[in-house]
Amino acid sequence: MGLFGDPSLNPVGADPSAGYAEILARWRLTNNPPTVPDVHRDLLTDFESPIRGVGFFVKDPNSSTGVLKVAHGFKVCSGTPGVPSAYRGKTIGYVGDVVGGIDVNTFELDPAQLERVVAATRCADTPETHQQLLSAEPAAETLDPLDSTAQAQSMIRTRTAMHIPCSLVECVLGKDLTARQAFEVVWAAVQAQGLRAHTKTLMRFLMVATTRHSTTEDSRVLLDRLGRSDISNAAVLSDRCTRVLYQHLPSLADPQMQALISQVAQMNDHARLDRVDRQSIRDKAEQPTTVREKYQEFKTTPQTSFFA
């Protein structure tokens, strides 16, 4: 989180407007939009620096819109020369925030998830109008597609993934926001930072995410899963720590910092286990007592035998 929360670490400078405009142009959706290989190549080039995150909406049992997964740190896995690896040449990325200083979920990118959706969705014409429609339905997770005769509407075609500029990443990283939450949080930050003119493609992506494609179809950007697979291969994770994580956050490679992180992680784990134990005790206390628990075995045996 600190990587994206510190303005001095923003690779496009203190006034990022011009840099964002140039980067966003590579994710454009009209005027000869770039192909998937083009977006994939630019994504790898850009992530030599911690320049942004990439958002994907992934199905989740807690929300019909899925939740926003923010990926970052993309790099092709080079492997070790002479040692076979199923991940050699694959694009690997992180998803979410760094936990305990060194633990961060890792996955293999599916380049097909950078593609444009197959059809446009009828949405409000601007983020302002979209916010008004959401405000009129405070309990709704999504909006129904606008009627074809409605005013202030637009047919929007987006991608199933979208860039999130560096200064906005801290608003959504590791939070698993629903589509509505993501739109409202990001739109507020965009206005506060004066980035409206430079985040049109991002806001359109979020508008589509919060709009059903039809009365019987979910949003077009909702994915069944993120990437091709999660990665737990120890060699790949270790290699990425050296080549990606420690390059972007050098302090994590400091031995003293590692020792401190280990202690904090252990304390957090103990606290987590303590919370689990206390929750188990509370759950048990809330359960209704049985006849035997309330009146003891010798008092209840005749009665329970009678009904047996």
C-alpha positions in Angstrom: 0.0 0.0 0.0 2.8 2.4 0.8 4.1 2.0 -2.7 1.0 3.7 -4.1 0.1 5.9 -1.2 3.3 8.0 -1.3 3.0 10.7 -4.1 6.8 11.0 -4.3 6.9 7.4 -5.6 4.5 8.0 -8.5 6.6 7.3 -11.6 4.8 9.9 -13.7 5.7 12.7 -11.4 4.1 15.1 -8.9 1.7 16.4 -11.6 0.6 13.1 -13.2 -2.0 14.5 -15.6 0.1 14.4 -18.8 1.5 11.0 -17.9 -1.9 9.5 -17.2 -3.2 10.8 -20.5 -0.4 9.1 -22.4 -0.9 5.8 -20.5 -4.7 5.8 -20.8 -4.5 6.3 -24.5 -3.0 2.8 -24.8 -6.2 1.4 -23.2 -8.5 3.3 -25.5 -11.7 1.6 -26.7 -12.4 3.6 -29.8 -10.3 5.1 -32.6 -8.4 2.0 -33.6 -8.2 0.5 -30.1 -5.1 -1.6 -29.4 -5.2 -5.3 -29.7 -4.8 -7.7 -26.8 -1.1 -8.4 -27.6 -0.5 -4.6 -27.7 -2.2 -4.1 -24.3 -0.3 -7.1 -22.9 3.1 -5.7 -24.1 2.4 -2.3 -22.8 1.3 -3.7 -19.5 4.6 -5.5 -19.1 6.6 -2.4 -20.2 4.8 -0.1 -17.8 5.2 -2.4 -14.8 8.9 -2.2 -14.8 7.9 0.7 -12.6 5.0 0.6 -10.1 3.0 2.8 -12.4 -0.6 1.6 -11.7 -2.8 -1.3 -10.9 -5.1 -3.3 -13.2 -8.6 -4.0 -12.0 -10.7 -7.1 -12.7 -14.2 -7.9 -11.4 -14.3 -11.5 -10.3 -17.3 -13.5 -9.1 -17.7 -13.7 -5.4 -20.4 -15.4 -3.2 -20.9 -12.2 -1.2 -21.9 -10.0 -4.2 -23.8 -10.4 -7.4 -21.5 -7.9 -9.0 -18.3 -9.7 -8.0 -15.5 -7.9 -6.3 -12.7 -5.7 -7.6 -9.4 -7.5 -7.6 -6.4 -5.1 -8.1 -3.4 -6.7 -9.8 0.1 -5.2 -10.0 3.8 -6.1 -10.4 3.4 -7.9 -13.7 6.6 -9.5 -15.1 7.4 -12.4 -17.4 8.8 -15.4 -15.4 12.3 -16.1 -16.8 12.9 -19.2 -14.6 16.3 -20.6 -14.0 18.4 -21.5 -17.1 18.6 -25.3 -17.6 15.8 -26.0 -15.0 12.4 -26.9 -16.4 9.5 -24.7 -15.3 5.8 -24.7 -16.2 5.8 -20.9 -15.7 8.8 -19.9 -17.9 7.6 -17.2 -20.3 4.3 -16.7 -18.5 3.1 -13.3 -17.3 2.9 -13.4 -13.5 1.3 -10.7 -11.3 0.4 -9.9 -7.7 -3.1 -9.3 -6.6 -4.1 -7.3 -3.5 -1.9 -5.8 -0.8 1.3 -7.2 0.7 0.4 -9.0 3.9 2.9 -9.2 6.8 5.5 -7.6 4.6 6.3 -10.5 2.4 3.1 -12.5 1.7 1.2 -11.4 -1.4 -1.2 -13.5 -3.6 0.4 -14.4 -6.9 -1.4 -15.5 -10.1 -0.7 -16.2 -13.8 -2.3 -13.6 -16.1 -4.7 -14.8 -18.8 -4.1 -12.3 -21.7 -7.6 -13.0 -23.0 -8.9 -11.1 -19.9 -7.5 -7.9 -21.4 -9.9 -8.1 -24.4 -12.7 -5.8 -25.1 -16.2 -7.1 -24.2 -18.2 -8.5 -27.1 -21.0 -5.9 -26.9 -21.7 -2.5 -25.5 -24.0 -1.8 -22.5 -26.5 1.0 -22.4 -25.4 3.2 -19.5 -25.7 6.8 -18.3 -23.7 9.2 -20.5 -21.5 10.6 -17.7 -20.2 9.5 -14.3 -22.3 12.4 -12.8 -25.5 11.0 -14.2 -24.5 7.5 -13.2 -24.0 8.6 -9.6 -27.4 10.2 -9.6 -29.0 7.0 -10.8 -27.2 5.0 -8.0 -28.2 7.6 -5.4 -31.8 7.1 -6.4 -31.5 3.4 -5.6 -29.5 3.2 -2.3 -30.1 -0.5 -1.8 -29.3 -1.6 -5.3 -26.0 -3.3 -6.1 -26.5 -2.7 -9.9 -28.6 -0.7 -12.2 -30.8 -2.1 -14.9 -29.7 -1.1 -18.5 -31.3 2.2 -19.5 -34.3 2.2 -21.8 -33.4 3.0 -25.4 -35.6 6.1 -25.2 -34.0 7.5 -22.1 -32.1 10.8 -22.2 -28.5 11.2 -21.1 -27.6 7.6 -22.1 -24.6 6.1 -24.0 -23.7 2.7 -25.4 -20.4 1.8 -23.7 -18.0 -0.9 -24.7 -15.1 -1.5 -22.4 -12.6 -4.2 -21.5 -12.8 -7.0 -18.9 -9.7 -5.4 -17.3 -8.8 -1.7 -16.8 -5.9 0.4 -15.7 -6.1 2.2 -12.3 -3.7 5.1 -12.1 -1.1 5.1 -9.4 -2.7 7.8 -7.2 -6.0 5.9 -7.1 -4.7 2.4 -6.3 -4.6 3.0 -2.6 -8.3 3.6 -2.6 -9.1 0.0 -3.8 -6.1 -2.2 -3.3 -6.8 -5.3 -1.3 -10.3 -4.2 -0.3 -12.4 -6.5 -2.5 -15.0 -3.7 -3.2 -18.3 -4.5 -4.9 -18.9 -2.8 -8.2 -21.0 -0.1 -6.6 -18.5 0.5 -3.8 -15.7 0.7 -6.4 -17.5 3.2 -8.5 -18.4 5.5 -5.6 -15.0 5.3 -4.0 -13.0 5.9 -7.2 -15.3 8.6 -8.5 -15.0 10.6 -5.3 -11.2 10.2 -5.5 -11.1 11.2 -9.2 -13.0 14.4 -8.4 -10.9 15.2 -5.4 -7.7 14.8 -7.4 -9.0 16.7 -10.5 -8.5 13.6 -12.7 -11.9 13.5 -14.5 -10.5 14.3 -17.9 -7.8 11.6 -17.6 -9.8 8.7 -16.3 -12.7 8.4 -18.7 -11.9 4.9 -19.7 -11.6 3.8 -16.1 -15.0 5.4 -15.1 -16.7 3.8 -18.1 -15.4 0.4 -17.0 -16.8 1.0 -13.6 -20.1 2.2 -15.0 -20.5 -1.0 -17.1 -19.5 -3.0 -14.0 -22.5 -1.5 -12.1 -25.0 -1.9 -14.9 -26.6 -5.2 -15.9 -26.2 -5.9 -19.6 -29.8 -6.9 -19.7 -32.6 -7.9 -17.3 -31.3 -11.5 -17.5 -27.5 -10.9 -17.9 -24.9 -9.8 -15.4 -22.4 -7.1 -16.2 -20.2 -7.9 -19.2 -17.0 -7.3 -17.3 -17.7 -10.0 -14.6 -15.1 -12.8 -14.8 -15.5 -16.4 -13.4 -12.0 -16.3 -12.0 -8.9 -14.1 -12.0 -6.2 -15.2 -14.5 -5.4 -18.8 -15.4 -4.4 -20.0 -11.9 -3.1 -19.0 -8.5 0.6 -19.7 -8.0 2.2 -21.3 -5.0 5.4 -22.6 -6.6 8.1 -21.7 -4.1 10.8 -21.1 -6.7 8.6 -18.7 -8.6 7.5 -16.8 -5.5 11.1 -16.5 -4.3 12.3 -15.3 -7.7 9.5 -12.6 -7.8 10.4 -11.4 -4.3 13.9 -10.6 -5.6 13.0 -9.4 -9.1 9.8 -7.5 -8.4 8.8 -7.0 -4.7 12.2 -6.0 -3.4 12.9 -3.8 -6.4 9.8 -1.8 -5.8 10.0 -1.9 -2.0 13.7 -2.2 -1.1 13.0 -1.9 2.6 11.4 -5.3 2.6 14.8 -6.9 1.8 16.5 -5.4 4.9 17.3 -8.2 7.4 16.2 -6.2 10.4 13.0 -5.3 8.6 12.5 -9.0 7.8 12.9 -9.9 11.5 10.5 -7.2 12.5 8.0 -8.3 9.9 8.3 -11.9 11.1 7.6 -10.9 14.7 4.6 -8.8 13.6 3.3 -11.6 11.4 3.6 -14.0 14.3 1.8 -11.6 16.7 -1.0 -11.1 14.1 -1.3 -14.9 13.7 -1.6 -15.3 17.5 -4.2 -12.6 17.6 -6.1 -14.2 14.8 -6.2 -17.6 16.6 -7.3 -15.8 19.8 -10.2 -14.2 17.9 -11.2 -17.5 16.4 -11.2 -19.1 19.9 -13.3 -16.2 21.4 -15.7 -16.4 18.5 -16.1 -20.1 19.0 -16.9 -19.5 22.7 -19.4 -16.9 21.8 -21.1 -19.1 19.1 -21.4 -21.9 21.6 -22.8 -19.6 24.2 -25.5 -18.4 21.8 -26.6 -22.0 21.0 -29.8 -23.1 22.9 -28.9 -25.6 25.6 -30.3 -29.2 25.4 -32.5 -30.7 28.0 -29.6 -32.8 29.3 -27.3 -29.8 29.5 -29.8 -27.8 31.4 -31.1 -30.4 33.9 -28.3 -33.0 34.0 -28.4 -36.6 32.8 -30.0 -38.3 35.8 -33.0 -35.9 35.8 -33.8 -36.1 32.1 -33.2 -39.8 31.4 -36.8 -40.9 32.3 -38.4 -38.2 30.3 -36.3 -38.6 27.2 -36.7 -42.4 27.4 -40.5 -41.9 27.5 -40.4 -40.1 24.1 -37.9 -42.5 22.6 
